[in-house]
Amino acid sequence: MVEDSLAEPGESGEGLLSVCIREVQQDLAQSSKRLIESKLAYHGLGEADGFKVFRDVIKTPGDGLIIFKGMNDYTADSIKSLEGFKRGWWEEAHGATQTSIGLYRPTMRAPGSQMWWSWNPRHKRDAVDVMFRGPEIPTGAVVVNARWQDNPWWTPELEQERLDTLRMKPDQYDHIWDGGYVKLVEGAYFAKELAAAKAEGRIGFLARDPLMTIRAIWDIGGTGAKADACSIWIAQFIGREIRVLDHYTAQGQPLAAHVQWLRDNGYGSALCILPHDGATNDKVFDVSYESALKQAGFEVVVVPNQGTGAAMMRVESARRLFPSIRFNEDKTEAGRESLGWYHEKQDEKRGIGLGPNHDWSSHDADAFGLMCVAYEEPEVQREKTRKARTTGWMGA
């Protein structure tokens, strides 16, 4: 274990400067300090062996030192204080940001230095996962996938906990015990609904109905010809069912890239459903998504602004309709991952919810919610068509 290595004496550790890091560390109670202290006690190491524990640091043999820091406290200038450190342990590295990693890695370059990272994978977008489990990894990196079977201190209590997780929370088992990515976040808005969809066989192969309208429901994460993010769900409304056929997401790509994906995948005649800001002209490009898509040959409708509480309105609409939703398993996996992560932001001090957390999952979730808001029961839709009172987004 990493903490054992930091707590072991030896010639190689004489005068060694080490840093234990987390992305955010508000106090030492959140650090690895207590864990290392327990390992010193386990090995019977104390002042006679050159180890001395202080309030905020641990001195090691030969004037060595272990310090504990939060990377969010460092800047491009202050990070230079770590130059000369030869051991760095980044605990709970799944919370590391790309910016922090970019500051940290070039600093730990003293001869013989090592960087250790430990984390329980959350999702493949985490910066540390991209670095060590992506298609290319740093030169000299050694990546170890440790599972529960590799724990030499396994106890009957841990075994019972593992079996309870398998029985009571099967969707979380792979993440907790086998190092898999999170599929459903406990407390996520759609956790129960996704679990029910899987249990009821509503996630599997779906073929499009050639006689029914294809709908492309968008969240553009901005306005104009180039937005910071774009999410699209492809769906058909068939009877009382919403059949979700495909999913697309992109970051920092122009509108032309999204249109090309639609055409390449056979959705060139899709009815594009946009949020209210799809009609807003970008200040730089002086074009809206609505006008640009119409110019590209698509039929477009814009859902009116739902006003205050729109995000939760989309959540509640999706929850209400979820029992009528089916997913094409292979093509919607990434989108369902976002839905399984989408959760409420918490004010920990006041113990209250602050509404949906705007993170990597929110664009997919917003587009999914917009799809549910745009859906109408067939009877209502036919009645409105018959009366010819509207020709807006609820038609076709």
N, C-alpha and C positions, 0 to 999 in steps of 0.2 A: 504494500500500500504506500501511497505517496507520503502520508504523514509519518509512517515508519522510517522512510528514507531520510526525512528531515530530522528525525529524532535519533538517528543512529550515529554513534561516534566513529571516528576513524581518521586515518591520515588524510584521506581525500577531502574530509570535511573541515579540516583545520582552517580557521579564519574565513570560512565560507559565508558570503553574504547572500541571503535568500529573502524572497518576497512572496507572500501569500496574497492573492488578488481575488477580488470579486468585482463585478461591474459596478454595483452599488453597495457600499458598506457604511451604514449610518453610525454604527457603533461596533465595538469589539465582540459583542454578543452575536453579531452576524458573521464573524470571521471564523477562520479555522484554528484560532489560537487555543481554544479549549480542547479541541480534538488532539492537537499536538501535545498539549500539557498532559492529557491522559495517556498518550503513548510514551512520554518520558517516564511517567509513573509506572507504566506497564513494564518498561525495560529497566526500571530501577536506576534511572539516571538523575543526578542532581548536581549540586555545586561542586562536589568532589570530582565530578567527571567533566567539569567545565561548562555545565548548563545552569543558567540562572534566569528565572521567570520574573519579569517586571510587568507593570500594569499594561503597557502597550507593545512591548517587544520581548523577545526571548534571546538572551545571549548564549552563544554556543562556543565550543572549544576554540582556542587560538584567536580570541577577539572576533569570532564570527557573530553573525546577527541574523535573526529572522524578524522581519517587519510585516505588517498587515495593512493593506491599502485597498481603497475603492478606485477603480480606474476612472470613474466619472469625475474624480477630483483632480485628475492630471490634465495639463495642457501641453502643447508642443514644447514649451520651455521647461515646465516643471518635471516632465517625464525624464529629463536628463539626469535627475537625481538617482535614477536606477542604473546608470552606467557603472559598470564594475560589479554589479550583482551577477552571480553565476547560476542561481537557481530561482526559477519562478514557477509557482504553482497557482494556476487559475482554476479555482474550485467553482462549481456550478457554472461552467463556461457556456452553457446554453443561453445564458443571459448576456453574453458578450456582444457588443455592437461592432460593426465593421470599422467604425471610426476608432474605437478603443484598441482593437486589434492592430489597426494600422499605426497607432502610436507606440504600442508595446513591442511589437516584433523587432523593429530596427534597433531598439534600445538594448535588448538582451543579446549583445553580440560580443561580449568579452570572451577571450579564448577559453574553451572548455565549458561554456555556458550551456544550460539546458532549460527548455521551457516544457513544463508539464501541464496538461489540460485534463480535467475530469468533468464529466457531465452525463446526465441522463437525457438522451435525445428527445426533443419535443417535435420538431418538424424540420424538413430538409432545407427550409429557408434560413434557419439559424446560421449566423455567420461562421460559427465554429464547425458546423456540419458541412457547410460549403467548403471550408478550408481542408478538412480532414476526410470527408466522405464523398467529396465531389469527384469529378473525372480526373483532376490533377491535384496532387498533394505536395506540400513542401518537401524539398530535398532532404533526405535523412530522417524523415518522420517515421515513427513507429506507431501504428494505430492498433489498439487492442480492444476488441469487443468482448467485454466481461459480462457474463450472465450469472444468474443465481447459482448455477451448477459450479461456478468457479470460486465461490465463497468458501474458504477453508474454515471459517468460524460459523458454519451453518448450525442452527439450533432447532429443536422441535417447535419452538414458538414461531420462528420464521417460516418453517414448513407449513404450520397451520395457517399463518397469515397468507401465504402463497395460495394454498388451496381455497381459502375463503374468497380471495380475489377472483380466482378462476370460476368459482361458483356464483358469486354475487355481482361481480363487475367484469364479465368476460371481455367487454370491449376495451377495458383498460389494462388487461392482464399483460398483453404483449409489451406495452410501454413500461409498466412497473417492474416486470420481472425478466423480460427477454431483450430489453434494449431497443424495442421498436418505437416508431414515431407515435405521437398522440393521435388517436382517431377521434376521440370525443373528450372534450374538456368537461370535467365535472362542474355543473352550474352553467354550462353553455346554453344559449337560448334554445337550440334545436337538438340537444343531446338525446332526450327521450324520444323525440320524433324520428330521428335517424335510426336509433336502436330498434324502434317499432317497425320502421320500413324494412330493415334488414330481416327481422324476425318473421315478418309477414310476407316475405318474398317479393317486395316491391322494388328491389334493386337487382337488376339482371339484364338480360339482353332485351332491347327494344328496337323494333324496326319502324321507320317513319311510315305514315299513311300517305300515299301519293295524292289522295284526293282532298286532304285537309291542309289548311294554311300552316305554313312554317312561320313561327314567330321568333325573332331575335330580340331579346330583352337586354338592354344595355345599362351599365353604370359607367359613366365616363370619367369620374374622379376629377373633373375640371371642365373647362370649356374650350371651344375652338378646335383648330385643325390638329393640335398636338396637346394632349392632356397628360397628367402625371401617371394615370393608370386607367385601364379599361377592362371591364369584365362583361362578358356576353353569355347568356344562357339561351340555348336553342330548345324550343318547346312546341308542342302541339296541344291544343285544347280539344279533346275528343270526348263528347258526352259529358259525363261528370268527372272525367279524369284530366289531370295535367300530366302529360308525358314529356319528361325532360330527356332530350336526345343527346345533347352535346354541351360542352362548356369551353370557354376560351378566356384567357387572361393575358394581359401584356402590360409592360411598364415602360413609359417614356417613348412609345412608338407613335408615328403619325397615323392619322385616320386611314390613309391608303393601305397600311399594313393590316388593319382590322377588316377593311373591305375585301382585301385579297384573300384573307382567311375564309370569309364567308363564301366567296366565289369558289375557292379551291375545294371547299368541303360540300359543295352542292347547295348552298343556301343563298344563291344569288338572287332569288325571287322572294326572300323572306320579308315579312312585314316587320319593320324595325320599330320597336317600342322604346322611347327615350324618356328619361326623367325630365322634369320641368326645365332644368338648365340646359337641356339639349337644344333649346331654341335661342339661347343666348349667344350673341356674337363675341368672339374673342377680340380683345383690344388690339392685339398685334396682327392677327391674320384676318380680322374683320369677316369671319365666316362662322356660322353655327354648325353643329353636327347635323341638325335637321336639314338645313339648306344644302350642305355638302352631300349628305346621303341621298337626298332627292335628286341632286344633279348627277349622282352616280347611278341613278335608275331605280332606287328603292322606294317603296311606299313607306311613309313614315307617319307615326302618330306620337304625340307628346302627352304624357300624363301630367295633368295640372299640379301645381304646387299644393302639397297637402298641409302646409303650414306647420305650426308648432306641434311637436310630437310626431313628426312624419316617420322618423326612424322606428319608433315603437309601434306605430300603426302598421308598418311593413312587417315587423316581427309578429305581431298578433295575427295579421292576415295570413302569414305563412304557417303559423301554428294551427290556425283553424282549418286550412286546406291540406295540411300535410297528409292526412289519411287518404286523400284522393290523388296523391302525387306518386308517380313511378319514375325511376331513374334508369337510364342506360348505364350499366355499371362501369364498363371500361372507359367511356368517354367523359364521364362526370366525376371521376375519382378525385381530381384536384379540387374541383368545386365543392364536393361533399366534405373534403378535408377542411375547407374554409368554413363551411356551415357548422362543422363539429367543433370548431375553435371559437367562433363568434360568441362573445360573452359580454357581460356588463362590466363597466369600469367601476371600481369600488373606491370610495373615500374611506380609507382604513381608520383615520382618526375619528370620524363621526359615525362610522359603521353604516353608511348608506350607499345605495347605488346611484351612479351618475349618468345612467343611460348607456347605450352601446359603446364599447371601446373601439376607437378608430385605429385599427392596426392593419396588418397585411391581409386579414380575412374580411375586412368590412366592405370592400368594393364588390366582391363576389356575393356577400350576404345582402347588400343593398339591391343588387340587380335581381337576386332571387326573390326578395321581398316585393320588388316592383312588379315582377311577374305575377305574384299572387294578388296584388292590388288590382292589376289589369284584368285578371280573370273574372268572369261572371258566370253564374249558373246559366245553362242553356235556355231555360224558360224565360229568365229575365232578359237575356240578350235578344231572344226572338220577339218578346213583347215590345222592347224598345225599338227594334228594327221595324216592326209592324206599324207602330205609331209614327215612325219617321221623325222622332224628336231629337235624334242625335246622330251624327256621323263621325264622332270622335274616336278615341282610342279603344272604346268598348265594342266597336263593330268588328266585322270580318270574322 
